[in-house]
Amino acid sequence: MAVTPTQLIAPAFVPDTKAAAYTSTAVKTRIDYMAFTNQSANNVTLSIWLGPGGSSQRIKDKTILPGECYLCPEVIGALLMPGQLIEWVASAPNALYGSANGVTFT
């Protein structure tokens, strides 16, 4: 079994419509780090789903204050099986900037 450190989600703004941010293709994936910084002057909420079709909501409407960085402890250590997703949405466009790293197992 190969264990490979991987950038799961490249640094980007979270969209204001629910979208897939990462798909665990033919590998198993473990999330080791996920963080978001509010780049706007207003409070912004974040929601994250994991699993098949993004079926399991792990973060629901978490308010992130202007300038705050949120490290998402709710998803650290989560394992995605092949075909499972990370989906995300923010309450405002171009406000939350974030990324995620982890490892893949083949």
C-alpha positions as CSV (number, residue, x, y, z in Angstrom):
1,M,0.0,0.0,0.0
2,A,1.3,3.4,-1.0
3,V,0.6,6.4,1.2
4,T,1.0,9.7,-0.7
5,P,0.7,13.2,0.8
6,T,-1.7,15.1,-1.4
7,Q,-3.1,18.6,-1.8
8,L,-6.8,17.8,-1.8
9,I,-8.2,21.3,-2.4
10,A,-5.9,23.9,-3.9
11,P,-6.2,27.3,-2.3
12,A,-9.4,28.9,-3.7
13,F,-12.5,30.9,-2.8
14,V,-15.5,28.8,-1.6
15,P,-18.4,29.3,-4.0
16,D,-21.8,30.6,-2.9
17,T,-23.5,27.6,-4.4
18,K,-23.0,24.0,-3.2
19,A,-20.2,22.4,-5.3
20,A,-17.8,19.5,-5.3
21,A,-14.4,20.6,-4.1
22,Y,-12.7,17.2,-4.2
23,T,-13.5,13.7,-5.4
24,S,-11.6,10.7,-4.0
25,T,-11.2,8.9,-7.4
26,A,-9.7,5.4,-7.3
27,V,-8.1,5.9,-3.9
28,K,-9.0,6.2,-0.2
29,T,-8.3,9.7,1.1
30,R,-7.8,10.9,4.7
31,I,-8.2,14.6,5.4
32,D,-5.4,15.9,7.6
33,Y,-5.8,19.7,7.3
34,M,-8.6,22.0,6.2
35,A,-8.7,25.8,6.8
36,F,-10.6,28.8,5.7
37,T,-10.0,32.5,6.1
38,N,-12.7,35.2,5.8
39,Q,-11.3,37.8,3.4
40,S,-14.4,40.0,3.5
41,A,-15.5,42.7,5.9
42,N,-18.7,40.7,6.9
43,N,-19.5,37.6,8.7
44,V,-19.7,34.6,6.3
45,T,-21.1,31.1,6.9
46,L,-19.5,27.8,5.7
47,S,-21.0,24.4,5.2
48,I,-19.1,21.2,4.4
49,W,-20.4,17.8,3.3
50,L,-18.4,14.5,3.0
51,G,-19.2,11.1,1.7
52,P,-21.0,9.5,-1.2
53,G,-22.6,12.3,-3.1
54,G,-21.6,14.6,-0.2
55,S,-24.3,13.0,1.9
56,S,-23.0,13.6,5.4
57,Q,-23.0,17.3,6.5
58,R,-20.1,17.8,8.9
59,I,-20.2,21.6,9.2
60,K,-23.5,23.5,9.0
61,D,-23.6,27.2,8.7
62,K,-20.4,27.9,10.7
63,T,-20.0,31.6,11.1
64,I,-16.5,32.9,10.3
65,L,-15.8,36.5,11.4
66,P,-13.9,39.0,9.2
67,G,-10.2,38.1,9.2
68,E,-10.8,34.9,11.2
69,C,-9.1,31.6,10.1
70,Y,-11.2,28.5,10.9
71,L,-9.3,25.1,11.0
72,C,-12.3,22.7,10.7
73,P,-11.7,20.1,13.4
74,E,-15.0,18.4,12.4
75,V,-13.4,16.9,9.3
76,I,-9.8,16.2,10.4
77,G,-9.1,12.4,10.2
78,A,-12.2,11.7,8.1
79,L,-11.7,8.9,5.5
80,L,-13.2,9.1,2.1
81,M,-13.7,5.9,0.1
82,P,-13.3,5.8,-3.7
83,G,-15.9,8.0,-5.4
84,Q,-16.8,10.0,-2.2
85,L,-16.8,13.8,-2.2
86,I,-16.0,16.9,-0.3
87,E,-18.6,19.5,-1.1
88,W,-18.7,23.1,0.2
89,V,-20.7,26.3,0.1
90,A,-20.3,29.8,1.6
91,S,-23.0,32.4,2.2
92,A,-21.1,35.0,0.1
93,P,-18.9,34.7,-3.0
94,N,-15.2,35.6,-2.9
95,A,-15.2,35.8,0.9
96,L,-13.9,32.5,2.3
97,Y,-10.5,31.4,1.0
98,G,-9.4,27.9,1.9
99,S,-7.6,24.7,1.1
100,A,-7.2,21.1,2.3
101,N,-4.4,18.6,2.5
102,G,-4.3,14.9,3.4
103,V,-3.0,11.6,2.2
104,T,-4.2,9.1,-0.4
105,F,-3.9,5.3,0.0
106,T,-3.5,3.1,-3.0
